[in-house]
Amino acid sequence: MRRALLLSLACLLLLAGFAWPAPEAALSQRLVAPGAASPLLQPGRIEQAFARLPHREGYVDVSSGIALYWRTLDPGAYRLDYAYRTGGGQPGRMDFALDFSAPTPFDAPPRGTVLLLHGWMMDGGSLLPWSLQLAQAGYRTITIDLRNHGRSGAAPSGYGTREARDIADVVAALRADGEITGPLHVMGVSYGAATAIFSARDLGSVIDGVVAIESFENAGHAIRDMVPHLLHKAPETLAQQFTHRWLRWRMDDAALERAIASAGDALSLPLDTIDVGAALADVQACVLLVHGSDDEHVPVAHGRALAAAAPSARYVEVPGEDHISLPMRLDLLAPTVIDWLDHTGQASPARGCPNPLAPA
């Protein structure tokens, strides 16, 4: 599969949601219920891929009253062919190719189970390349659509806090059904990375390892960093040039603060109180933090702050990669992630966590 990515998938959807009279009101609404319409792979292509793949899927009714969708791939030889490259010499564009075969099952049982948690305004299908990569490495992989995303139900967002309670319910249900086997790891990207950290804190010894790629350190701080970056990126069309100028005029610092406060009021959850670093310090499992040095959506300062909050966590900073490109760099990250998972089953911060391989 091959398609060029836009520099910022989130930006286009964010702008599309703005109402002309009060952009901060529309931003607040987006922060309350982000929705999911921009997986890294086109939804139709994802479903075509799964039509070729033996898998299991279903829903878990969680305690918040909604149903969460999950999908499982078993370990096997998928003959995965994945290639990443920048897109056609155009700044900010990326391209990748993905192909695979129906798997030849492995004789050995799974080496463990990896729960994969997607980013903001994505869904589990956006992590198909990672699902295949880890399944080919011998792990059972389970993608979950978080609340307000994909096929799962709608409920007040928690920026990882409420989502972690959902994950706890899903883990209990899937373990009872035999879907979770062996050491259990949680791997997340961006919003999903923060959710992975909160989930590991809440689940304690149930989680054996965590991989958190491009997590934010504090939800309110991340929004203050992300929105101005999205509004000041180079527009791609004349219409966007006009829209960007107008929004930059209307969405000043005071308007952004009103949007953050309004979203927190609507959620009964002040966004500045969502402290991922404090949660990380209480995680019992070994944690691998990964951040791109050129991330402007969630700047690298967030990754460094998380590493400082939990000295037992291992931190890898990847030069030249940003918030969109880094999760796609399986060529760089897959050996590091797989080696980390292989060595965390019997490790803990108290006994000493393994040092990660440097990305290729």
VOGU-3710 file (C-alpha; in Angstrom, 3 decimals, decimal comma):
1> mrralllsla> 0,000/0,000/0,000  1,296/3,430/-0,832  0,005/6,942/-0,224  1,420/10,363/0,449  0,649/11,811/3,856  -0,247/15,414/4,538  2,179/17,238/6,801  -0,475/17,417/9,487  -3,533/15,224/9,408  -4,803/16,788/12,591
11> cllllagfaw> -4,525/20,346/11,286  -6,964/19,892/8,434  -9,586/18,339/10,670  -9,029/20,956/13,325  -9,545/23,755/10,835  -12,564/22,034/9,333  -14,251/22,100/12,724  -13,831/25,813/13,359  -16,897/28,030/13,228  -16,316/31,523/11,901
21> papeaalsqr> -17,888/33,544/14,752  -15,964/31,925/17,669  -13,095/29,623/16,745  -12,270/28,981/20,388  -15,736/27,448/20,867  -15,175/25,049/17,984  -11,682/24,207/19,255  -13,118/23,520/22,703  -15,683/21,194/21,159  -12,923/19,381/19,281
31> lvapgaaspl> -10,934/18,982/22,494  -13,977/17,504/24,231  -14,805/14,990/21,479  -11,981/14,595/18,949  -13,587/11,941/16,768  -11,621/9,804/14,332  -11,382/10,413/10,623  -7,702/10,346/9,756  -5,949/7,002/10,129  -2,501/6,827/8,580
41> lqpgrieqaf> -3,856/4,384/6,023  -7,097/5,054/4,159  -9,976/3,247/5,917  -10,950/1,345/2,784  -7,404/0,136/2,306  -7,247/-1,012/5,918  -10,372/-3,108/5,526  -9,021/-4,544/2,283  -5,883/-5,507/4,169  -7,797/-7,229/6,938
51> arlphregyv> -9,841/-9,099/4,357  -6,531/-10,792/3,482  -5,547/-11,369/7,100  -6,891/-14,001/9,493  -7,910/-12,060/12,574  -10,425/-11,864/15,378  -12,427/-8,821/16,392  -15,152/-7,804/18,762  -16,373/-5,377/21,387  -15,979/-5,133/25,148
61> dvssgialyw> -18,655/-3,353/27,182  -16,684/-1,277/29,667  -17,795/0,173/32,986  -18,275/3,660/31,528  -21,252/2,292/29,595  -19,739/2,202/26,098  -18,391/-0,559/23,880  -14,740/-0,581/22,808  -13,728/-2,238/19,551  -10,667/-4,523/19,389
71> rtldpgayrl> -8,932/-6,521/16,662  -6,289/-9,250/17,059  -3,527/-10,614/14,831  -1,725/-13,809/15,791  2,010/-14,360/15,361  3,143/-15,704/12,023  5,377/-15,240/9,010  3,622/-12,384/7,192  6,532/-11,684/4,810  6,099/-8,028/5,665
81> dyayrtgggq> 7,535/-5,592/3,131  7,563/-2,063/4,513  9,462/0,919/3,146  9,479/4,516/4,344  10,666/7,544/2,414  10,071/11,261/2,204  7,468/12,055/-0,417  8,543/13,144/-3,838  10,896/15,896/-2,731  8,010/17,948/-1,325
91> pgrmdfaldf> 8,767/19,358/2,139  6,602/17,906/4,867  5,305/15,003/2,783  5,999/11,342/3,426  5,415/8,142/1,542  5,507/4,474/2,429  4,855/1,090/0,896  3,284/-1,815/2,778  2,752/-5,341/1,536  2,396/-8,726/3,203
101> saptpfdapp> 1,160/-12,270/2,680  -1,351/-14,428/4,485  0,706/-15,651/7,429  2,273/-19,018/7,998  1,540/-19,630/11,704  4,451/-20,192/14,053  4,687/-23,517/15,894  5,640/-21,833/19,175  3,090/-20,028/21,370  3,075/-16,212/21,322
111> rgtvlllhgw> 6,006/-14,561/23,066  3,490/-12,253/24,688  0,694/-9,842/23,855  1,026/-6,202/22,812  -1,902/-3,789/23,138  -1,527/-1,019/20,543  -3,096/2,367/21,309  -3,488/4,954/18,551  -3,092/8,724/18,498  -5,592/11,584/18,693
121> mmdggsllpw> -8,150/11,569/15,854  -6,873/8,176/14,650  -8,064/4,620/15,194  -6,558/1,188/15,683  -6,259/0,616/11,956  -3,664/3,393/11,755  -1,264/1,029/13,552  -1,576/-1,798/11,028  2,149/-1,662/10,088  3,120/-2,056/13,750
131> slqlaqagyr> 0,532/-4,808/14,240  2,101/-6,783/11,426  5,688/-6,022/12,445  5,189/-7,199/16,021  3,091/-10,214/15,006  5,890/-11,238/12,665  8,276/-10,960/15,632  6,200/-13,523/17,524  3,797/-11,340/19,515  0,032/-11,434/19,484
141> titidlrnhg> -1,109/-7,883/18,722  -4,398/-6,297/19,739  -5,425/-2,857/18,504  -8,087/-0,986/20,447  -10,170/1,954/19,265  -10,192/4,368/22,198  -13,420/6,048/23,301  -14,631/8,682/20,788  -12,527/7,073/18,052  -13,096/4,547/15,308
151> rsgaapsgyg> -15,812/1,994/16,020  -15,879/2,531/19,780  -18,564/4,448/21,620  -18,609/8,086/22,682  -17,913/9,165/26,257  -16,194/12,117/27,964  -12,544/12,248/26,952  -9,934/11,870/29,671  -6,655/12,482/27,828  -5,487/9,099/29,011
161> treardiadv> -7,044/9,052/32,494  -10,553/7,821/31,694  -9,263/5,829/28,732  -7,011/3,904/31,139  -10,069/2,649/33,020  -11,485/1,446/29,711  -8,235/-0,379/28,958  -8,365/-2,082/32,361  -11,844/-3,420/31,541  -10,733/-4,553/28,087
171> vaalradgei> -7,692/-6,324/29,521  -9,814/-8,186/32,069  -12,341/-9,272/29,442  -9,799/-10,315/26,810  -7,684/-12,211/29,335  -10,772/-14,116/30,471  -11,488/-14,984/26,824  -7,913/-16,181/26,221  -7,009/-13,369/23,823  -4,240/-12,118/26,118
181> tgplhvmgvs> -1,488/-14,629/26,672  2,034/-14,404/28,057  3,653/-11,136/29,176  1,410/-8,140/28,491  2,884/-4,979/26,989  1,189/-1,698/26,093  2,483/0,423/23,225  0,980/3,793/22,348  1,526/6,727/20,025  0,916/10,334/21,160
191> ygaataifsa> -2,515/10,366/22,858  -2,254/6,582/22,966  1,184/6,853/24,589  -0,208/8,919/27,451  -3,050/6,401/27,755  -0,498/3,575/27,876  1,301/5,260/30,785  -1,900/5,880/32,754  -3,011/2,300/32,026  0,268/0,865/33,285
201> rdlgsvidgv> 0,002/2,941/36,461  -3,558/1,772/37,121  -2,967/-1,892/36,232  0,248/-2,236/38,227  1,914/-5,638/37,938  -0,550/-6,721/35,236  1,573/-4,798/32,701  5,068/-6,106/31,936  6,345/-3,344/29,653  5,386/-0,003/28,124
211> vaiesfenag> 6,482/1,686/24,902  5,368/5,334/24,718  6,091/7,150/21,436  5,644/10,957/21,365  3,649/11,244/24,590  2,718/14,622/26,008  3,820/15,443/29,568  0,758/17,552/30,457  -2,446/17,810/28,426  -2,958/21,562/28,828
221> hairdmvphl> 0,667/22,309/28,001  0,491/20,084/24,921  -2,546/21,928/23,553  -0,794/25,265/24,048  2,130/23,922/22,051  0,161/22,162/19,337  -2,475/24,710/18,309  -0,113/27,635/17,517  2,121/25,245/15,581  -0,806/24,039/13,464
231> lhkapetlaq> -1,955/27,593/12,778  1,488/28,842/11,760  2,419/26,043/9,383  2,794/26,957/5,749  -0,657/26,657/4,102  -0,950/24,416/1,054  -3,793/26,192/-0,792  -5,040/29,746/-1,275  -8,082/28,937/0,823  -5,849/27,769/3,649
241> qfthrwlrwr> -3,776/30,948/3,373  -6,888/33,017/4,011  -8,140/30,683/6,749  -4,772/30,624/8,514  -4,533/34,425/8,550  -8,050/34,767/9,889  -7,554/32,123/12,568  -4,226/33,566/13,683  -6,010/36,889/14,103  -8,905/35,380/16,100
251> mddaalerai> -7,105/32,578/17,977  -4,825/34,637/20,198  -3,441/33,449/23,533  -6,525/34,583/25,423  -8,856/32,718/23,046  -6,756/29,574/23,354  -6,930/29,791/27,153  -10,714/30,158/26,972  -10,940/27,075/24,750  -8,810/24,999/27,125
261> asagdalslp> -10,796/26,167/30,159  -14,122/25,550/28,404  -13,099/22,031/27,398  -12,003/21,283/30,948  -15,335/22,541/32,300  -17,286/20,446/29,808  -15,279/17,351/30,733  -15,246/18,130/34,486  -11,511/17,588/34,140  -9,147/20,602/34,109
271> ldtidvgaal> -6,672/19,800/31,355  -3,737/21,335/33,239  -4,204/18,700/35,969  -3,567/15,790/33,597  0,014/15,075/34,633  1,505/12,177/32,680  4,870/12,597/34,400  3,362/12,007/37,844  1,620/8,880/36,549  4,832/7,648/34,945
281> advqacvllv> 6,684/7,917/38,258  4,214/5,386/39,739  4,395/2,795/36,929  5,702/-0,576/38,152  6,693/-1,844/34,705  9,706/-0,902/32,626  8,949/2,022/30,313  10,592/2,999/27,043  9,986/6,630/26,039  10,658/7,614/22,417
291> hgsddehvpv> 10,488/11,160/21,045  11,555/12,889/17,855  13,928/15,823/18,213  12,038/17,831/15,561  8,535/17,306/16,951  6,645/20,607/16,874  3,180/19,218/17,620  4,280/17,892/21,022  7,771/19,366/21,352  10,685/17,270/22,522
301> ahgralaaaa> 10,617/19,133/25,843  7,638/16,927/26,761  9,656/13,756/26,222  12,597/15,112/28,190  10,305/16,167/31,053  8,821/12,669/31,207  12,295/11,136/31,312  13,223/13,466/34,181  10,025/12,569/36,070  10,898/8,861/36,114
311> psaryvevpg> 14,641/8,166/36,166  13,969/4,427/35,899  12,345/4,928/32,473  14,547/4,602/29,420  14,498/7,511/26,978  15,416/7,482/23,293  15,472/10,718/21,303  15,534/10,254/17,538  17,255/13,066/15,604  15,432/14,655/12,684
321> edhislpmrl> 12,041/13,003/13,252  8,776/14,750/14,086  5,350/13,870/15,455  4,029/12,496/12,161  7,141/10,821/10,798  8,504/9,046/13,876  5,652/6,520/14,360  6,073/5,561/10,684  9,780/4,830/11,033  9,533/1,096/11,556
331> dllaptvidw> 12,874/0,845/9,788  14,442/2,809/12,667  12,308/1,790/15,609  11,192/-1,813/15,091  14,512/-3,420/16,148  14,624/-1,174/19,235  11,003/-1,872/20,209  11,195/-5,634/19,623  14,440/-5,966/21,580  12,891/-3,942/24,408
341> ldhtgqaspa> 9,812/-6,185/24,542  11,980/-9,294/24,463  13,925/-8,151/27,531  11,210/-6,643/29,723  9,157/-9,749/30,551  11,092/-10,475/33,745  12,456/-6,961/34,390  11,175/-4,139/36,584  12,395/-0,724/37,702  13,317/-2,247/41,081
351> rgcpnplapa> 15,394/-5,045/39,499  16,691/-2,839/36,725  15,220/-2,214/33,277  17,166/-3,082/30,129  18,910/-0,419/28,133  17,328/0,006/24,690  19,114/-0,529/21,432  19,911/2,717/19,664  17,699/3,176/16,570  19,483/2,129/13,392
//
